[in-house]
Amino acid sequence: MLWTEKLFGVKKPIIAMLHLDALPGDPLYKHDSDMDTVIEHARADLKALQDGGVDGIIISNEFSLPYQRKMDYVTPAAMAYVIGCIRSEIRVPYGVDAISDGKACLELAAAVKAQFVRGTFCGVYVGDGGLYNNDFSDLLRRKAALHLDDLKMLYFINPESDRNLDTRPLADIAKSTMAKANPDGLCISANAAGQDVDDALIASVKQANPDVVVLCNTGCRINTIERKLATADAAVVGTTFKKDGIFEERVDVERVKAFMDVVRKYRETL
């Protein structure tokens, strides 16, 4: 049995993204914004996701654009404050993603008792934000120092919008990452949030790494989710749960319910 089945209590869990508004210090955080509004929106989205029936939640600073490779201290502090305000209302397993700072992600997880994290913990990439190198030897030593023995780590191995400078096939990169870092999950993405992931790519990674949880990380929609779950062990879903499927909108509970109805019917066939 995969660890995801134990944690989420179902096969092929759907982990929803809870996108926090821009936070203090972020360019999109306007002078008339305030943390009370950020918390209000997070609470409303949390309710919509849970009422819609998702199996888990990842809380991320999605609107901290452009993302920092080394976060200002205010960002994880603000995230921890928001999570602390809504934590008593969370009814499903939850994780965090402090985009794109792996160490901040681990430290935030320790502070808010997250059960899993998602992030870019390995590899060297180039993109709009420049060149960035991820030292998982440093990150895993920090994880050990924080005594996060039970924390599950979901690794991006082909992050959205950035190019991996390692030219090996993705399945080979995944296999060597498994040998060196023993990640709990591998997130397979398309070139951008909301774009469709190549099914053959998911299958190739899973075939080469049968014992690890492989997640479809982008582009899951109501008309594609059954096909994605045929190859992936789980899916991370964000944009399609928003009003009219628009990234910048709030979560629409009816869209969540309709999506999860399809997932539940698919699970009955397993």
C-alpha positions in Angstrom: 0.0 0.0 0.0 1.3 3.4 -0.9 1.8 6.0 1.9 -0.8 8.2 0.2 -3.5 5.6 0.7 -2.7 5.5 4.4 -2.5 9.3 4.8 -5.5 10.3 2.7 -7.6 7.2 3.3 -8.3 6.7 -0.5 -6.6 5.4 -3.6 -5.6 8.1 -6.1 -6.1 11.1 -3.8 -6.8 14.6 -5.1 -4.7 17.2 -3.4 -6.1 20.7 -3.9 -4.1 23.9 -4.0 -5.1 26.6 -1.6 -3.6 29.7 -3.2 -2.9 32.5 -0.7 -3.3 36.1 -1.9 -0.2 38.2 -2.2 1.5 38.7 1.1 3.3 41.7 2.7 6.4 42.5 0.7 5.1 40.9 -2.5 4.7 43.3 -5.5 1.0 42.4 -5.8 0.3 43.2 -2.2 -1.2 46.7 -2.5 -1.1 49.4 0.0 -4.8 49.0 0.7 -4.5 45.2 1.2 -4.3 43.7 4.7 -3.7 40.4 6.3 -7.3 40.2 7.5 -8.4 40.0 3.8 -5.8 37.3 3.1 -7.1 35.2 5.9 -10.8 35.8 4.9 -10.0 34.6 1.4 -8.0 31.6 2.6 -10.8 30.6 4.9 -13.4 30.8 2.2 -11.3 28.8 -0.3 -10.6 26.2 2.4 -14.3 25.8 3.1 -15.1 25.5 -0.6 -12.4 22.8 -1.2 -13.4 20.8 1.8 -17.1 21.0 1.2 -16.4 20.0 -2.4 -14.8 16.8 -1.1 -11.0 17.0 -1.8 -8.7 14.6 -0.1 -5.9 16.9 0.9 -4.7 20.5 0.6 -1.4 22.2 -0.2 -1.2 25.8 1.1 1.1 27.9 -1.1 2.1 31.5 -1.6 0.9 31.4 -5.2 0.6 35.1 -5.7 4.0 36.0 -4.4 5.0 36.7 -8.0 7.8 36.9 -9.0 9.0 34.1 -6.7 12.1 34.4 -4.6 14.8 31.7 -4.5 15.6 32.9 -1.0 12.5 34.3 0.6 12.4 37.4 2.7 11.5 36.4 6.2 8.2 38.1 6.1 6.8 35.6 3.5 7.0 32.3 5.6 6.1 34.4 8.6 2.9 35.6 6.9 2.1 32.1 5.6 2.5 30.7 9.1 0.2 33.4 10.5 -2.5 32.6 8.0 -2.3 28.9 8.5 -2.4 29.4 12.3 -5.6 31.4 11.9 -7.4 28.7 9.9 -5.7 25.5 11.1 -8.5 24.5 13.5 -10.9 24.4 10.4 -8.7 22.1 8.4 -10.3 18.6 8.2 -8.0 16.9 5.7 -4.3 16.2 5.6 -2.4 19.3 4.6 0.9 20.4 3.3 2.8 23.6 2.4 4.7 24.9 -0.6 6.8 28.0 0.0 7.6 28.7 -3.6 10.5 28.5 -4.7 12.6 28.2 -1.5 13.1 24.6 -0.3 14.6 25.5 3.1 11.8 28.0 3.9 9.3 25.3 2.9 10.8 22.9 5.5 10.9 25.5 8.2 7.4 26.5 7.6 6.3 22.9 7.7 7.9 22.5 11.1 6.2 25.6 12.4 2.7 24.7 11.3 2.9 20.9 11.7 2.3 20.2 8.0 2.2 16.5 7.0 3.9 17.0 3.6 5.7 19.6 1.5 5.9 20.2 -2.2 8.8 22.0 -3.8 11.8 22.3 -6.1 14.3 20.5 -3.8 16.7 19.2 -6.5 18.2 20.0 -9.8 19.6 23.0 -11.7 17.2 25.0 -13.7 17.1 28.2 -15.9 14.1 30.3 -16.6 12.6 33.8 -16.4 13.9 34.1 -12.8 17.5 33.3 -13.8 19.7 30.3 -12.9 19.0 28.4 -9.7 20.6 25.4 -8.1 18.9 23.3 -5.4 21.2 21.5 -2.9 19.2 18.6 -1.5 22.2 17.6 0.6 21.7 20.8 2.6 17.9 20.5 2.6 17.8 17.0 3.9 20.3 17.9 6.7 18.0 20.7 7.7 15.0 18.3 7.7 16.9 16.0 10.0 17.9 18.9 12.3 14.3 19.9 12.6 13.3 16.3 13.4 10.8 16.1 10.6 11.2 12.4 10.3 7.5 11.8 9.3 7.3 14.7 6.9 6.6 13.6 3.3 8.5 15.4 0.6 7.0 15.8 -2.9 9.7 16.8 -5.4 9.3 18.7 -8.6 11.6 17.0 -11.0 10.5 19.2 -14.0 9.3 22.5 -12.6 6.8 24.6 -14.5 8.1 27.2 -16.8 11.8 26.4 -16.2 14.3 24.2 -18.2 16.3 21.5 -16.4 20.0 21.8 -17.4 20.2 18.1 -16.9 19.5 16.6 -20.3 18.9 13.0 -19.3 15.4 11.5 -19.8 13.1 12.5 -17.0 12.7 8.9 -15.9 16.5 8.6 -15.5 16.6 11.8 -13.5 13.8 10.5 -11.3 15.7 7.2 -10.7 18.9 8.8 -9.6 17.0 11.3 -7.4 15.4 8.3 -5.8 18.8 6.7 -5.1 20.3 9.8 -3.6 17.5 11.6 -1.8 14.7 9.0 -1.4 11.8 11.4 -2.1 8.3 10.4 -1.1 6.7 11.6 -4.2 7.6 12.9 -7.7 5.6 15.7 -9.2 5.4 15.7 -13.0 4.5 19.0 -14.6 3.8 20.6 -18.0 5.5 23.8 -19.1 3.1 26.0 -17.1 0.4 25.9 -14.5 -2.9 24.6 -15.9 -1.2 23.0 -18.9 -1.7 19.3 -19.7 1.0 16.9 -18.7 2.1 14.3 -21.2 0.6 10.9 -20.1 3.5 9.0 -21.6 5.9 11.1 -19.5 4.0 10.2 -16.3 4.0 6.6 -17.3 7.7 6.5 -18.0 8.6 8.0 -14.6 6.3 5.5 -12.9 7.6 2.5 -14.8 11.2 3.4 -13.9 10.3 4.1 -10.2 7.4 1.8 -9.3 7.8 2.1 -5.6 7.5 5.9 -5.4 4.3 8.0 -5.5 4.1 9.8 -8.9 1.7 12.8 -9.0 0.2 14.6 -12.0 1.1 18.1 -11.0 -0.6 20.4 -13.6 -3.5 20.6 -16.0 -5.9 18.2 -14.4 -9.5 18.9 -15.6 -12.8 17.2 -15.2 -12.6 15.7 -18.7 -9.0 14.5 -18.3 -8.7 13.4 -14.6 -9.6 9.8 -15.2 -6.9 9.5 -17.9 -4.4 11.2 -15.6 -5.2 8.9 -12.7 -4.7 5.8 -14.9 -1.0 6.5 -14.9 -0.5 8.7 -11.8 -0.9 7.7 -8.2 -2.4 11.1 -7.2 -3.0 14.5 -8.6 -2.4 18.1 -7.5 -5.3 20.3 -8.7 -5.5 24.1 -8.5 -6.7 26.3 -11.4 -9.6 24.1 -12.5 -11.3 24.5 -9.1 -11.4 28.3 -9.5 -14.5 30.2 -10.8 -14.7 29.6 -14.6 -11.3 27.8 -14.4 -9.5 31.2 -14.1 -6.3 31.2 -12.0 -6.9 34.6 -10.4 -10.4 33.7 -9.2 -11.6 32.2 -5.9 -12.5 28.5 -5.5 -15.9 27.5 -6.8 -17.4 24.8 -4.6 -19.7 23.5 -7.4 -16.7 22.9 -9.7 -14.9 21.0 -6.9 -18.0 18.8 -6.3 -18.4 18.0 -10.0 -14.7 17.1 -10.3 -14.7 15.0 -7.2 -17.8 13.1 -8.3 -15.9 12.0 -11.4 -13.0 10.9 -9.3 -15.1 8.9 -6.9 -16.8 7.1 -9.8 -13.4 6.3 -11.2 -12.2 4.9 -7.9 -15.1 2.5 -7.9 -13.5 0.8 -10.9 -10.2 0.2 -9.3 
